[in-house]
Amino acid sequence: MSINFRKFAALAAGSAMLAAVGAATPALAQQEVKLTILGIGDIYNFDEEKGRGGVARLNAVARAERAANPNTLYVFDGDMLSPSVLSGFDKGQNMIDLTNLVPFDIAVPGNHEFDFGVENFLEKRASSKAPWAAINITNADGSPVEGLGGVMFKEFEGLKVALIPVAQDTTPEVANSGDLKFLPTVETGIAAARQARADGADLVIGVVQTNQENDRQLIASKAFDVIISGDDHSYATSYDGITAYVETSIEGRFLSPVDLYVTITEKDGKRKVRWVPDFRFIDTARVTPDPETQKMVDAFRKKLDESLNVVIGVTESVLDSRRNAVRGGEATMGNLVVDAMRAATGADIAITNGGGIRADRIYEAGTKLTRRDIMTELPFGNATVLVEVTGQQVLEALENGFSKVEKGSGRFPQVSGLEVVWDPAAPPGSRVVSVKVNGADLDVNARYRLATNDYMLNGGDGYTMLREGRVLIDQGNGNLMANDVIAYIEKMGKVNVKVEGRIRTVGN
């Protein structure tokens, strides 16, 4: 019995020693935080389409997410001021008013924020309740743009989050961004993300407007925990074990809130953050619109209906404005637009960029055309201008128009008074095989009166050669393109436009 007592005493002593050791070892501190990120971008129209999308549904989702989790980030990754029918009248103020009801935590300007110029963007930004930011936009001299912030730091229950806002560096090529300077999207974004990490951020979140090719480079850098991206008009999510990624669709049709379940541990003064993403999918067709927002939407809709639902003519042929059609070949809607521009100015020829034709639809023969249809097709508020150019400049303009057709670029030319044969297999810059002007071969030394739009005249979509021409009708004296097309249809009464070989590829 004494032996058993000694064993018990030894065990007790051992337990006491273990307890003492345990008391000397610092306890592992651990904290759980749930962070929700809701991203949206490329939302142009205030109203729904076929019961899906629209700002009333978007605001309903944003409010619900914030109510469900106070640790919610609501971010905008670009493009809302243009293009839409209503923005042609108010230059995007309708979207500012609607999103002010449920403001973003951060908003990155997309290229379409500059469709109406820098001054308009600055005015709209000033009336927005959201903080706008982009680390790669500066004034021409490198100084900060008034009211445009940079990297944003936020804290949620001790979780330190850095938001990296990055704009599309090709904006000067596709919008009226004036003298603003756009630094490289990828390089600038990665550098800022790494610096934010060095500055103590637990999570680094990119809010970017750029194409998926650049998105892949941002992901490959491993500098970001999360990337919320717009610009491609598609929906996508991915997670490679390092970076969670969301491509935010278009028009708010499909939303994907991301819940990050974050575990923060600290031991011996060392902090470790681990997280797992949970992607959710929301089809907004199943979302009840936010009542407050819907009242404003209804008022905007009524305002438009009164002026736009007016029949101006009927089409006897099929009109095609689908995206692939106007950006890849001769399209009947393109022919209608450039013929109207040429008629309005008395020009020898007309060229407009297919990307400016936006409705993305087919009008069957017999369709009654309304003012709304044309304003929807041409929502940017561009003016028809007239410029005298050389044949060489016409050739350069066409080469530019065909230079990025593989990428679906909006610079693809729709033409009037021209017959062009081009070779898709040839390298960009050497694709035009032949050009005829009203039946005669193009003379590179001759001068031609060209009708185009003010955006292209200012070098938009790469049409910098048009700046060298002699301007005969400038933006201030030109009509809205949409008004020229409306007047053209009203005069004819009946539209009968066909694909007639204005633009052909080699062998066709």
C-alpha positions in Angstrom: 0.0 0.0 0.0 2.9 2.3 0.6 4.2 1.6 -2.9 0.8 2.6 -4.4 0.9 5.7 -2.3 4.3 6.6 -3.6 3.1 6.1 -7.2 0.1 8.3 -6.6 2.3 11.0 -5.0 4.7 10.9 -8.0 1.7 11.2 -10.5 0.4 14.1 -8.5 3.7 15.8 -8.5 4.1 15.2 -12.2 0.6 16.7 -12.9 1.5 19.7 -10.8 4.7 20.2 -12.8 2.8 19.9 -16.1 0.3 22.5 -14.9 3.1 24.8 -14.0 4.7 24.4 -17.4 1.3 25.0 -19.0 0.8 28.1 -17.0 4.1 29.4 -18.2 3.3 28.9 -21.9 1.3 31.8 -23.4 -2.1 30.8 -24.5 -2.8 30.8 -28.2 -5.0 33.9 -29.0 -7.6 33.2 -31.7 -10.3 35.4 -33.3 -12.9 34.6 -36.0 -14.1 37.3 -38.4 -16.6 36.9 -41.3 -16.0 39.5 -44.1 -18.5 39.8 -47.0 -17.4 41.4 -50.3 -20.1 42.4 -52.8 -18.8 43.7 -56.1 -20.6 45.3 -59.0 -19.6 46.9 -62.3 -20.6 47.5 -65.9 -24.1 48.6 -64.9 -25.3 51.1 -67.5 -29.1 51.0 -67.4 -31.1 52.1 -64.4 -34.0 49.7 -65.2 -34.3 45.9 -65.3 -34.4 43.9 -68.5 -36.8 41.0 -68.6 -37.1 41.0 -64.9 -33.4 40.8 -64.2 -30.8 43.4 -63.2 -31.4 47.1 -62.7 -30.4 49.3 -59.8 -33.5 48.6 -57.7 -32.6 44.9 -57.4 -28.9 45.8 -56.9 -29.7 48.1 -54.0 -32.0 45.5 -52.5 -29.1 43.0 -52.5 -26.6 45.5 -51.1 -28.9 46.5 -48.3 -29.6 42.8 -47.4 -25.9 42.0 -47.3 -25.1 44.9 -45.0 -28.0 44.0 -42.7 -26.9 40.3 -42.6 -23.2 41.2 -41.9 -22.0 44.6 -40.7 -18.5 43.5 -41.9 -19.5 44.0 -45.5 -17.6 45.8 -48.3 -19.7 47.0 -51.2 -17.4 47.8 -54.1 -17.8 49.2 -57.6 -15.3 48.2 -60.3 -16.2 50.7 -63.1 -18.6 51.8 -65.8 -22.0 53.3 -65.0 -22.2 56.9 -66.2 -22.5 55.7 -69.8 -23.8 54.4 -72.1 -27.6 54.3 -71.8 -30.6 56.1 -73.3 -31.0 58.3 -70.2 -27.3 59.1 -69.9 -27.6 60.6 -73.4 -29.7 63.2 -71.8 -28.3 63.6 -68.2 -24.7 62.4 -68.8 -25.1 59.7 -66.1 -26.6 61.7 -63.3 -29.4 59.1 -63.0 -26.9 56.4 -61.9 -25.4 58.7 -59.4 -28.8 59.5 -57.9 -29.7 55.8 -57.7 -26.5 54.5 -56.3 -26.5 57.3 -53.7 -29.4 55.6 -52.1 -27.0 52.7 -51.1 -23.5 54.1 -51.6 -20.5 52.0 -52.4 -17.6 51.7 -49.9 -15.3 52.4 -52.8 -15.8 53.2 -56.5 -13.3 52.9 -59.3 -13.8 54.9 -62.4 -14.2 52.8 -65.6 -13.5 54.0 -69.1 -17.1 54.9 -69.6 -17.0 57.3 -66.7 -15.1 59.6 -69.2 -17.4 59.2 -72.2 -18.7 62.8 -71.6 -15.3 64.2 -70.7 -13.2 64.7 -67.6 -15.2 67.7 -66.4 -18.4 65.7 -66.4 -16.8 62.9 -64.4 -15.5 65.3 -61.8 -19.0 66.9 -61.5 -20.6 63.5 -61.1 -18.0 62.3 -58.6 -18.6 65.4 -56.6 -22.3 64.6 -56.3 -21.7 61.0 -55.5 -21.8 59.8 -51.9 -19.2 57.1 -52.6 -15.5 57.6 -52.3 -13.9 57.3 -55.8 -10.4 56.1 -56.1 -7.8 54.9 -58.6 -4.1 54.6 -57.8 -3.1 54.8 -61.5 -4.8 58.0 -62.6 -3.1 61.3 -62.3 -3.1 64.7 -63.9 -0.7 65.2 -66.8 2.0 66.5 -64.5 1.7 63.6 -62.2 -0.3 65.4 -59.5 -3.3 63.8 -57.8 -6.7 64.3 -59.4 -9.0 66.3 -57.2 -11.4 64.1 -55.2 -9.8 60.8 -56.5 -8.3 58.7 -53.7 -5.8 56.0 -53.6 -5.3 52.8 -51.5 -8.0 52.6 -48.8 -7.5 50.9 -45.4 -10.4 49.6 -43.4 -10.5 47.6 -40.1 -13.1 45.0 -39.2 -12.9 43.6 -35.6 -9.2 44.0 -35.7 -8.9 42.6 -39.3 -6.8 45.1 -41.3 -8.0 45.3 -44.9 -6.4 47.2 -47.8 -8.5 48.0 -50.9 -6.4 48.6 -54.1 -8.4 50.5 -56.7 -7.0 50.2 -60.2 -8.4 51.7 -63.4 -8.1 50.5 -67.0 -4.9 51.9 -68.6 -6.4 51.8 -72.1 -9.0 54.4 -71.1 -7.3 57.2 -73.2 -7.8 55.0 -76.3 -11.5 54.4 -75.8 -12.9 57.4 -73.9 -12.6 61.2 -73.6 -10.1 61.2 -70.7 -8.5 64.5 -71.8 -5.0 65.1 -70.3 -5.4 62.6 -67.5 -2.5 60.2 -67.2 -3.2 56.4 -66.8 -0.3 54.4 -65.4 0.0 50.6 -66.3 -2.8 48.7 -64.7 -1.0 45.5 -63.9 2.4 46.8 -62.7 0.9 49.6 -60.7 -1.7 47.3 -59.1 0.8 44.7 -58.0 3.3 47.2 -56.6 0.5 48.8 -54.5 -0.7 45.4 -53.3 2.7 44.4 -52.1 3.3 47.7 -50.4 -0.1 47.4 -48.6 1.0 44.0 -47.3 4.3 45.5 -46.1 2.3 48.3 -44.4 0.5 45.7 -42.3 -2.6 44.7 -44.2 -4.0 41.3 -43.2 -6.1 41.1 -46.4 -5.3 42.8 -49.7 -8.3 43.3 -52.0 -8.0 44.5 -55.6 -11.0 46.4 -57.1 -10.1 46.7 -60.7 -11.4 47.5 -64.1 -9.4 45.6 -66.7 -9.7 42.6 -69.1 -9.3 39.0 -68.1 -5.9 38.8 -69.6 -4.7 41.4 -67.1 -6.7 39.7 -64.4 -4.7 36.5 -64.9 -1.5 38.5 -64.5 -2.8 40.0 -61.3 -3.8 36.6 -59.9 -0.4 35.1 -60.9 1.4 37.8 -59.0 0.1 36.3 -55.7 0.0 39.8 -54.3 -3.8 39.8 -53.8 -6.0 37.8 -51.5 -9.2 38.8 -53.5 -9.7 40.5 -56.9 -13.0 42.0 -57.8 -12.9 42.9 -61.5 -15.1 44.3 -64.2 -14.9 45.3 -67.9 -15.4 41.9 -69.6 -19.2 41.8 -69.3 -19.0 38.2 -68.1 -19.5 36.3 -64.9 -16.8 34.2 -63.4 -15.4 33.1 -60.0 -12.3 31.2 -59.1 -10.0 30.3 -56.3 -6.5 28.9 -56.7 -5.7 28.5 -53.0 -4.2 31.9 -52.8 -6.4 34.4 -54.6 -10.2 34.5 -54.7 -11.5 36.1 -57.9 -14.9 37.5 -59.1 -15.7 38.9 -62.5 -18.8 40.9 -61.8 -21.0 40.3 -64.8 -23.0 43.1 -66.5 -26.1 45.2 -65.6 -26.3 43.6 -62.2 -27.9 40.5 -63.6 -25.9 38.0 -61.6 -24.2 38.8 -58.3 -21.6 36.9 -56.4 -21.1 38.0 -52.8 -17.9 36.4 -51.3 -17.9 35.5 -47.6 -14.4 35.2 -46.2 -14.2 33.2 -43.0 -11.1 34.6 -41.4 -9.2 33.1 -38.5 -6.7 35.4 -36.8 -4.2 33.7 -34.4 -1.4 35.3 -32.4 1.4 33.5 -30.6 4.6 34.9 -29.2 3.8 38.2 -30.8 3.5 36.7 -34.3 0.2 37.2 -36.1 -1.2 34.7 -38.6 -4.3 35.2 -40.7 -6.0 32.3 -42.5 -9.2 32.4 -44.5 -11.5 30.4 -46.8 -13.8 31.9 -49.4 -17.4 31.0 -49.8 -18.8 32.2 -53.2 -22.5 32.7 -53.4 -24.5 33.2 -56.6 -27.5 35.5 -56.8 -29.7 35.5 -59.9 -31.4 38.9 -59.5 -34.5 37.7 -61.3 -35.3 36.2 -57.8 -34.7 39.5 -56.0 -37.5 41.8 -54.9 -36.6 45.4 -56.0 -35.8 47.9 -53.2 -39.0 50.0 -52.8 -37.3 53.3 -52.4 -35.1 52.8 -55.4 -38.0 51.5 -57.5 -39.9 54.8 -57.0 -37.0 56.7 -58.5 -36.7 54.1 -61.3 -40.4 54.5 -62.1 -40.0 58.3 -62.3 -37.0 58.0 -64.7 -38.9 55.5 -66.8 -42.0 57.8 -67.1 -39.7 60.6 -68.1 -38.2 58.6 -70.9 -41.5 57.1 -72.1 -43.0 60.5 -72.8 -40.3 61.5 -75.2 -38.9 58.3 -76.7 -41.9 56.0 -77.5 -42.6 57.9 -80.7 -42.6 55.9 -84.0 -40.3 57.5 -86.6 -40.5 54.8 -89.3 -40.6 51.1 -90.2 -37.8 48.8 -91.4 -38.5 46.7 -94.5 -35.3 44.8 -94.0 -33.6 43.1 -91.0 -31.5 45.5 -89.0 -28.6 43.8 -87.1 -26.8 45.6 -84.3 -25.5 42.6 -82.5 -22.1 43.1 -80.9 -20.3 40.6 -83.0 -21.9 42.0 -86.1 -21.0 45.6 -85.7 -17.5 44.8 -84.4 -16.7 42.1 -87.0 -18.1 43.0 -90.4 -20.5 45.1 -92.4 -23.7 45.3 -90.4 -27.1 46.7 -91.5 -27.5 48.9 -88.5 -24.0 50.2 -89.1 -24.9 51.0 -92.7 -28.0 52.9 -91.6 -26.0 55.0 -89.1 -23.2 56.0 -91.5 -25.6 56.7 -94.4 -27.5 59.1 -92.1 -24.3 60.8 -91.1 -23.2 61.2 -94.7 -26.5 62.6 -95.7 -26.6 65.1 -92.8 -23.2 66.5 -93.8 -23.0 66.1 -97.5 -19.7 64.1 -97.0 -18.0 62.0 -99.6 -17.6 59.2 -97.2 -18.4 58.3 -93.6 -16.8 56.1 -91.0 -18.0 55.3 -87.5 -16.7 52.9 -84.9 -18.8 49.8 -84.5 -18.4 49.9 -80.7 -20.5 53.0 -80.6 -23.5 51.0 -81.7 -24.8 49.4 -78.5 -28.3 47.9 -78.5 -27.0 44.4 -79.4 -30.2 43.2 -81.1 -32.0 42.3 -84.3 -35.0 44.2 -85.7 -37.0 41.9 -87.9 -38.5 43.3 -91.1 -41.8 45.1 -90.3 -40.5 46.4 -87.0 -41.7 49.9 -86.2 -38.7 52.0 -85.2 -38.9 54.6 -82.4 -36.8 57.4 -81.0 -36.0 55.0 -78.1 -34.5 52.4 -80.5 -32.1 54.9 -82.0 -31.1 56.5 -78.7 -30.5 53.0 -77.4 -28.3 52.2 -80.4 -26.4 55.4 -80.0 -26.3 56.3 -76.3 -23.0 58.1 -76.0 -24.3 61.5 -77.0 -21.6 61.8 -79.7 -21.9 64.5 -82.4 -21.6 64.1 -86.1 -18.6 66.0 -87.4 -17.1 66.7 -90.8 -13.3 66.7 -91.5 -11.3 67.0 -94.7 -8.6 64.3 -94.8 -6.2 62.8 -97.3 -6.6 59.4 -98.9 -3.6 58.3 -96.9 -5.3 59.3 -93.7 -8.4 57.3 -94.8 -6.2 54.3 -95.4 -4.6 54.7 -92.0 -8.0 55.0 -90.4 -9.2 51.8 -92.0 -6.0 49.9 -91.0 -6.6 51.1 -87.4 -10.2 49.9 -87.6 -9.2 46.4 -88.6 -6.2 46.2 -86.3 -7.9 44.5 -83.3 -10.8 42.7 -84.7 -9.7 39.4 -83.1 -10.3 41.1 -79.7 -13.7 42.3 -80.6 -12.5 45.9 -80.4 -15.1 48.6 -80.8 -12.8 50.4 -83.3 -14.1 48.2 -86.2 -15.3 50.6 -89.0 -18.8 50.8 -90.3 -18.5 52.7 -93.6 -20.5 54.6 -96.2 -19.2 55.6 -99.7 -16.4 53.0 -99.4 -15.8 49.5 -100.6 -13.0 47.9 -98.6 -11.3 44.5 -98.9 -9.2 43.4 -96.0 -7.2 40.3 -95.0 -7.7 39.0 -91.5 -4.6 36.8 -91.8 -2.3 39.8 -92.4 -0.5 41.5 -89.5 -2.2 44.6 -88.0 -1.3 47.7 -90.0 -1.1 45.8 -93.3 -4.6 44.3 -93.6 -6.2 46.6 -96.1 -6.0 45.0 -99.6 -8.1 47.5 -101.6 -10.3 50.6 -101.2 -12.7 52.2 -103.5 -14.4 55.6 -102.9 -17.8 55.8 -104.6 -16.6 53.3 -107.2 -13.1 54.7 -107.9 -9.8 53.6 -106.4 -8.7 55.5 -103.3 -6.2 58.2 -104.2 -3.8 58.5 -101.2 -3.0 62.1 -102.3 -6.5 63.2 -102.9 -8.6 65.0 -100.2 -12.0 63.7 -99.1 -14.8 65.1 -96.9 -15.2 62.5 -94.1 -18.2 62.4 -91.8 -17.4 60.7 -88.4 -18.1 61.3 -84.8 -16.4 63.7 -82.4 -15.0 60.8 -80.3 -13.0 59.5 -83.3 -12.1 62.9 -84.4 -10.4 63.4 -81.1 -8.4 60.2 -81.5 -10.7 57.8 -79.7 -10.4 54.1 -80.4 -6.9 54.7 -82.0 -8.1 57.0 -84.7 -5.4 59.6 -84.0 -4.8 60.2 -87.7 -8.1 62.0 -88.0 -6.7 64.8 -85.7 -4.5 65.8 -88.6 -7.5 66.6 -90.9 -9.0 70.0 -91.5 -12.2 70.3 -89.4 -15.2 71.6 -91.3 -17.9 70.9 -88.7 -16.8 70.5 -85.1 -18.5 69.0 -82.1 -20.1 72.4 -81.1 -21.6 72.8 -84.5 -22.5 69.2 -85.3 -25.8 67.5 -84.5 -26.1 64.5 -82.2 -25.5 61.3 -84.2 -28.7 59.9 -82.9 -30.7 63.0 -84.0 -29.2 62.7 -87.5 -30.3 59.1 -87.7 -33.7 59.8 -86.4 -34.2 62.6 -89.0 -32.9 60.3 -91.7 -35.4 57.6 -90.9 -38.3 60.1 -90.5 -37.5 61.5 -93.9 -37.5 58.1 -95.6 -40.4 56.7 -93.6 -39.3 53.2 -94.6 -35.9 51.7 -94.1 -34.5 49.2 -96.5 -30.8 48.6 -95.7 -28.9 45.5 -96.7 -25.4 44.1 -96.5 -24.1 45.1 -99.9 -20.3 44.4 -99.9 -19.0 47.6 -98.4 -16.6 45.5 -96.2 -15.3 42.2 -97.5 -12.5 39.9 -96.6 -10.1 38.4 -99.1 -11.8 35.8 -101.2 -15.4 36.9 -100.3 
